[in-house]
Amino acid sequence: MQVFFDTTLEREFEKVYTKFKSIEISTDEAYQEDLVYLSKHITVFDPCPSLCQKEDFNSAAIDGSGAESIVSLNDISIHLLTASFAADETIFSMGTTNRIDLTPPICTNPEGITRLILLREDKKDEVWEDFEDFISYNYGEKLIDVIHRVIKDIVKTAYKISKPNDPLPKLDTEVDIRKAAIIIGLNLYKDNFDNYSSWMVSPRANAPRGWFEQYREVLEYSMSHSLLQSDIHFKYLFIDGSMNMLLSPGQNQPRLASNYLLRDINLKALEKDTCVVAVSKTTTFPFIYRIAQDVEKKLGAEKKWFLKIPTKKRDGHILNILEDRPHIPPAYGVTYLFHFSSEVPVLRIDFDEKWWYENIHSTDKKQQNDREISLFKDIDWLARDVRYYGYFFDLAFAHNSTIVRFADRDVVANRLIDYFASKGENPKMFIHPRRRLGLM
């Protein structure tokens, strides 16, 4: 496309800017109210020096990528998926880190894993069967087993809160779990856990892009699962994205397959004393740019600070700007905003709620704040690498290893077409129609 920078385009600039400002103006009163609350709850902290005397620890990070439809033939498309990891040990006394020599069993190369998936439109049962097999093969467990374990934990946790003085009932079977949920008024979505393809939200069979995203998330969580099963103890495990859960209104049961894998990872991380840190560098948190600008004006551009986003259940308060965003903070998660410096965006960081209650929460607010400061001093130090200043370096390493560039995509596609040709297939049939027509 050739863009002509004429008055027509200038008018388009004006239209979108006018819309942008109208959104700000129409919500300004609600935002200013929230800003007063947030300003009272911000914690400014002094970072650890680059060289300091602290107990060293291990950290790891996972990121995933891929390329859609690298090869397609009518209603059949083949997609490339990747997931990579980075793992390091801190050396605080020297202000540096050491790369950990580790290759989880799931890996197909020293830095991660590569998979190909084939999707066929209009074959819902076939897509679900392939998806289940993909989870079992990569995550190492059947989806139904993960679902039972996660729902059991949801009910168990809610029962302890609802009836703290009562003995915990038996939760060995689905019937047991449902009975306990009914006793405490916990709303589960369906009566049959096993028939999950009927109640889980999934893309249509003819929507390969949606399935591609589901598969990509599964591969990332499978890599996380594999790292947690290693003999190395990680204090922090960083994942790219949020801990958002898809729940129906008034329900407590997640509706996405990937939600169950994420919850399961958090449960297993808790057992290993590992903190899962979900980092959103691009975020749907409304007006986060205004919060950053207004707080920087008040505190200074280079001050390091964090704040916890309140919820009705935990804090008796919700922000006006989040009234239409019930997924922020996520169910079973705790959300913070973290400001490193004015040179980088404010990050949204989610932690597992159970981990937070066990390791951060305290009825003594000073003690809780001290624990929060210790946590953010740790992760702030992990964002000091000069190459990725302001972003957690292990996540940056994992991102750079997993990203699929156009040249990489073409190499894999061409090799795949060559392989098909070696099996007697006509290679022309698998070259993208746009390429055959000279349009790409």
C-alpha positions in Angstrom: 0.0 0.0 0.0 1.2 3.5 -0.9 0.1 6.1 1.7 -0.6 9.6 0.3 -0.1 12.2 3.0 -2.8 14.6 1.8 -5.6 16.6 3.5 -7.8 13.5 3.5 -5.4 11.6 5.8 -5.0 14.7 8.0 -8.7 14.7 8.5 -8.5 11.1 9.6 -5.9 12.0 12.1 -8.2 14.7 13.4 -11.2 12.3 13.7 -9.3 9.7 15.7 -7.7 12.4 18.0 -11.1 14.0 18.6 -12.5 10.6 19.6 -9.5 9.9 21.8 -10.0 13.2 23.7 -13.7 12.7 24.0 -13.1 9.4 25.8 -10.7 11.2 28.3 -13.1 14.1 28.9 -16.2 11.9 29.4 -14.4 9.8 32.0 -12.4 12.5 33.7 -14.5 12.9 36.8 -14.4 9.1 37.5 -10.7 9.0 36.7 -9.8 11.9 39.0 -11.7 10.1 41.8 -9.6 7.0 41.2 -6.4 9.0 41.1 -7.0 10.3 44.6 -7.4 6.7 45.8 -4.4 5.4 43.9 -2.2 8.3 45.1 -2.9 7.4 48.7 -1.9 3.8 48.1 1.2 4.1 46.0 4.4 2.8 47.6 7.7 4.4 46.6 10.8 2.3 47.2 14.5 2.7 46.9 16.0 0.0 44.6 18.7 -2.4 45.7 22.2 -1.3 44.5 23.4 -3.2 41.5 26.1 -4.7 43.7 24.7 -5.7 47.1 24.7 -8.4 49.7 21.5 -10.4 49.2 20.8 -14.1 49.1 21.1 -15.2 45.5 18.3 -17.1 43.8 17.2 -18.6 40.5 14.7 -17.1 38.1 13.3 -18.3 34.8 10.9 -16.9 32.1 8.8 -18.3 29.3 7.5 -16.7 26.2 5.9 -18.1 23.1 5.3 -17.1 19.5 4.5 -18.7 16.1 3.3 -18.1 12.6 -0.2 -18.8 11.3 -0.9 -20.7 8.1 2.7 -21.2 7.0 1.2 -23.7 4.5 -2.4 -24.0 3.5 -4.5 -26.1 1.1 -8.1 -25.2 0.8 -9.6 -25.9 4.3 -6.4 -27.3 5.7 -3.8 -25.1 7.3 -0.5 -25.8 9.0 0.7 -23.5 11.8 4.1 -23.0 13.4 4.3 -22.7 17.2 7.3 -21.9 19.4 8.0 -21.5 23.1 11.3 -20.6 24.7 12.7 -20.2 28.1 15.6 -18.5 29.9 16.9 -19.4 33.3 19.5 -17.5 35.4 21.1 -17.4 38.9 21.7 -14.0 40.5 25.1 -13.0 41.7 24.2 -9.9 43.7 27.8 -9.5 45.0 29.0 -9.0 41.5 26.0 -7.3 40.0 25.4 -9.9 37.4 23.8 -13.3 36.7 24.9 -16.7 35.5 23.0 -18.7 32.9 21.7 -22.0 34.3 22.6 -25.0 32.3 19.2 -26.6 31.8 17.3 -28.3 29.1 13.8 -29.5 30.1 12.6 -32.8 28.5 10.0 -31.0 26.5 12.6 -29.0 24.6 13.4 -29.7 20.9 16.4 -27.3 21.0 18.6 -25.8 23.7 16.3 -22.7 24.1 12.9 -24.2 23.7 10.4 -26.1 21.7 9.0 -26.0 18.1 5.7 -27.6 17.1 3.6 -27.8 14.0 -0.2 -28.2 14.1 -2.7 -29.0 11.3 -6.2 -27.5 11.5 -9.1 -28.5 9.3 -12.1 -26.3 9.1 -15.7 -27.5 10.0 -14.5 -30.5 11.9 -15.3 -29.6 15.5 -14.9 -33.0 17.1 -11.6 -33.6 15.2 -10.2 -30.2 16.3 -11.1 -31.0 20.0 -9.6 -34.5 19.8 -6.4 -33.0 18.4 -6.4 -30.3 21.0 -6.7 -32.8 23.8 -3.9 -34.9 22.4 -1.7 -31.8 22.1 -2.3 -31.0 25.8 -1.6 -34.5 26.9 1.6 -34.8 24.8 3.1 -31.4 25.8 1.7 -30.7 29.3 2.2 -34.3 30.3 -1.3 -34.8 31.8 -4.8 -35.3 30.4 -6.9 -32.1 30.5 -9.7 -33.8 32.5 -7.2 -34.6 35.3 -6.1 -31.0 35.4 -9.8 -29.8 35.4 -10.7 -32.1 38.4 -7.6 -31.0 40.4 -8.3 -27.2 39.8 -12.0 -27.3 40.5 -11.3 -29.4 43.6 -8.9 -26.7 44.8 -11.4 -23.9 44.0 -14.0 -25.6 46.1 -11.6 -26.6 48.9 -10.3 -23.0 49.2 -13.8 -21.5 49.2 -15.0 -24.1 51.8 -12.2 -23.2 54.2 -13.1 -19.5 53.9 -16.8 -20.1 54.2 -16.7 -22.6 57.1 -13.3 -22.1 58.8 -14.4 -24.1 61.9 -15.8 -27.1 60.1 -13.8 -30.2 59.0 -13.1 -30.3 55.3 -15.5 -32.8 53.6 -14.2 -35.6 51.4 -13.5 -34.2 47.9 -12.4 -37.4 46.1 -15.0 -37.6 43.4 -17.0 -35.1 41.2 -20.1 -35.8 43.3 -18.1 -34.9 46.5 -16.9 -31.7 45.0 -20.4 -30.7 43.8 -21.9 -31.5 47.2 -19.4 -29.3 49.0 -19.9 -26.5 46.5 -23.7 -26.6 47.1 -23.2 -26.4 50.9 -21.2 -23.2 50.6 -23.3 -21.7 47.7 -20.4 -21.8 45.2 -21.7 -21.7 41.7 -20.1 -24.2 39.3 -21.0 -23.9 35.7 -22.1 -27.4 34.7 -23.0 -30.7 36.3 -20.6 -32.7 34.3 -16.8 -31.9 34.4 -15.9 -34.7 32.0 -18.0 -33.4 29.1 -15.9 -30.2 29.1 -16.0 -29.6 25.3 -19.7 -28.8 25.7 -19.2 -26.1 28.4 -15.8 -24.7 27.6 -15.6 -21.7 25.4 -13.6 -22.5 22.2 -13.3 -21.0 18.8 -15.5 -22.3 16.0 -13.9 -25.1 14.0 -13.7 -22.7 11.0 -11.8 -20.1 13.0 -8.2 -21.4 12.8 -6.8 -18.2 14.1 -8.6 -18.6 17.4 -7.4 -22.2 17.8 -3.9 -21.1 16.9 -3.9 -18.8 20.0 -5.3 -21.6 22.2 -2.5 -23.9 21.1 0.1 -21.2 21.6 -1.0 -20.6 25.2 -1.0 -24.4 25.9 2.6 -24.7 24.6 3.8 -21.8 26.8 2.1 -23.3 29.9 3.6 -26.7 29.0 7.0 -25.2 29.0 6.3 -23.6 32.4 5.1 -26.9 33.7 8.3 -28.6 32.5 10.5 -26.1 34.2 8.6 -26.5 37.5 9.2 -30.3 37.3 12.9 -29.8 37.1 15.2 -30.3 40.1 16.1 -26.6 40.1 14.2 -24.4 42.5 13.2 -21.1 41.0 12.2 -18.3 43.3 10.5 -16.5 40.4 8.9 -17.8 37.2 8.0 -15.1 34.8 5.3 -15.6 32.1 4.3 -13.2 29.4 0.8 -11.9 29.7 -1.9 -11.7 32.4 -3.6 -14.2 34.7 -7.0 -13.3 33.3 -9.7 -16.0 33.7 -12.8 -16.3 31.6 -15.8 -16.8 34.0 -19.5 -16.5 33.3 -21.2 -13.9 35.5 -22.0 -15.3 38.9 -19.9 -18.4 38.3 -16.7 -19.6 39.9 -15.6 -22.1 37.2 -13.2 -21.0 34.5 -14.4 -21.6 30.9 -11.1 -21.9 28.9 -8.8 -24.9 28.7 -5.8 -22.7 29.1 -7.3 -21.2 32.3 -7.0 -24.7 33.9 -3.4 -25.1 32.9 -2.5 -21.7 34.3 -4.3 -22.4 37.6 -2.6 -25.8 37.8 0.9 -24.2 37.2 0.2 -21.8 40.1 -0.8 -24.6 42.4 2.3 -26.6 41.6 4.5 -23.5 41.9 3.0 -22.9 45.3 4.1 -26.4 46.4 7.6 -25.6 45.2 7.8 -22.2 46.8 8.0 -20.5 43.4 6.3 -17.2 42.7 4.7 -17.0 39.3 5.0 -13.4 37.9 2.7 -12.6 35.0 3.9 -9.5 33.2 1.7 -7.5 30.7 3.9 -5.0 28.8 0.9 -4.0 26.6 -2.2 -3.9 28.7 -5.9 -3.3 28.5 -5.8 -1.5 31.9 -7.6 1.7 31.1 -5.9 5.1 31.5 -2.6 3.5 32.7 -0.8 6.2 30.6 -2.6 8.9 32.5 -1.9 7.3 35.9 1.8 7.2 34.9 1.9 10.8 33.8 0.0 12.2 36.8 2.0 10.2 39.3 5.3 11.2 37.6 4.4 14.9 37.9 3.8 14.4 41.6 6.7 12.1 42.6 9.2 12.6 39.8 9.8 10.7 36.6 12.5 8.3 37.9 10.9 7.3 41.2 10.2 3.6 41.5 6.8 2.7 42.8 4.1 0.1 42.8 0.4 -0.1 43.8 -2.0 -2.9 44.3 -5.3 -2.6 42.4 -8.2 -3.0 44.9 -11.1 -5.4 44.7 -14.4 -5.4 46.5 -13.7 -8.7 48.2 -10.2 -7.9 49.5 -10.2 -4.1 49.9 -13.9 -3.1 50.0 -13.3 -0.9 47.0 -13.2 -1.0 43.2 -11.9 1.6 40.8 -14.4 3.5 38.7 -12.3 2.9 35.6 -12.5 -0.8 36.1 -16.3 -1.1 36.6 -16.7 -2.5 33.1 -13.5 -4.6 33.3 -14.5 -7.4 35.7 -11.5 -9.5 34.6 -9.1 -6.9 36.2 -7.9 -7.9 38.7 -8.4 -11.5 37.5 -10.3 -14.1 39.4 -7.8 -16.0 41.6 -5.2 -13.3 41.0 -3.8 -10.1 42.5 -2.8 -7.2 40.3 -0.2 -4.5 40.8 1.0 -1.7 38.6 4.8 -1.3 38.6 6.7 1.9 37.6 10.4 1.4 36.8 11.2 4.8 35.1 9.6 7.3 32.7 11.6 5.7 29.8 9.5 2.5 29.9 5.8 1.8 30.2 4.1 1.1 33.5 3.8 -2.7 33.7 0.8 -4.6 34.9 1.9 -7.6 37.1 -0.4 -10.4 38.3 0.4 -12.8 41.1 -1.5 -15.9 42.2 -4.0 -15.0 44.9 -3.1 -18.1 47.0 0.6 -17.4 46.8 -0.1 -13.7 47.7 -2.1 -14.7 50.8 0.6 -17.1 52.0 3.6 -14.8 51.3 2.5 -11.2 51.2 -0.8 -10.6 53.0 -0.8 -9.7 56.6 -3.4 -8.1 59.0 -0.4 -5.9 60.0 -0.4 -3.4 57.1 3.2 -2.4 57.8 4.4 -6.0 57.6 2.5 -6.5 54.4 4.0 -3.4 52.9 7.5 -4.5 53.9 6.9 -7.8 52.2 5.7 -6.0 49.0 8.8 -3.8 49.0 11.0 -6.9 49.3 9.2 -8.5 46.4 9.5 -5.5 44.1 13.1 -4.9 45.0 13.8 -8.4 43.8 12.0 -8.1 40.5 13.2 -4.5 40.0 16.8 -5.8 40.2 16.0 -8.3 37.5 15.1 -5.4 35.1 18.5 -3.7 35.2 20.2 -5.4 32.3 21.5 -2.5 30.1 20.2 -4.2 27.0 16.6 -4.3 28.2 16.6 -1.7 30.9 13.2 -1.5 32.6 12.1 -5.0 31.5 12.8 -8.3 33.1 15.8 -9.7 31.3 14.9 -13.4 31.4 11.6 -12.5 29.7 13.5 -10.5 27.1 15.8 -13.4 26.4 12.9 -15.8 26.1 11.1 -13.4 23.8 14.1 -12.9 21.5 14.6 -16.7 21.3 11.0 -17.5 20.5 10.0 -14.7 18.1 9.3 -16.0 14.5 10.5 -13.6 11.9 9.3 -13.6 8.3 12.5 -15.1 7.1 12.3 -17.9 9.7 8.7 -18.5 8.7 9.6 -18.8 5.0 12.5 -21.2 5.7 10.2 -23.6 7.7 7.4 -23.3 5.1 9.8 -24.1 2.2 11.4 -27.0 4.1 7.9 -28.4 4.8 6.8 -28.1 1.2 10.1 -29.8 0.2 9.2 -32.6 2.6 5.7 -33.0 1.1 7.3 -33.1 -2.3 9.7 -35.9 -1.2 6.5 -37.9 -0.3 5.2 -37.5 -3.8 2.9 -34.5 -3.3 2.7 -31.7 -5.8 4.7 -28.8 -4.1 2.8 -26.1 -6.0 -0.4 -27.0 -4.2 1.1 -26.1 -0.8 2.5 -22.7 -1.8 0.4 -19.9 -0.6 -2.0 -18.7 -3.4 -0.9 -15.0 -2.9 2.7 -16.1 -3.6 1.8 -18.1 -6.6 -0.1 -15.0 -8.0 2.9 -12.7 -7.2 1.0 -10.8 -4.5 3.4 -11.4 -1.6 
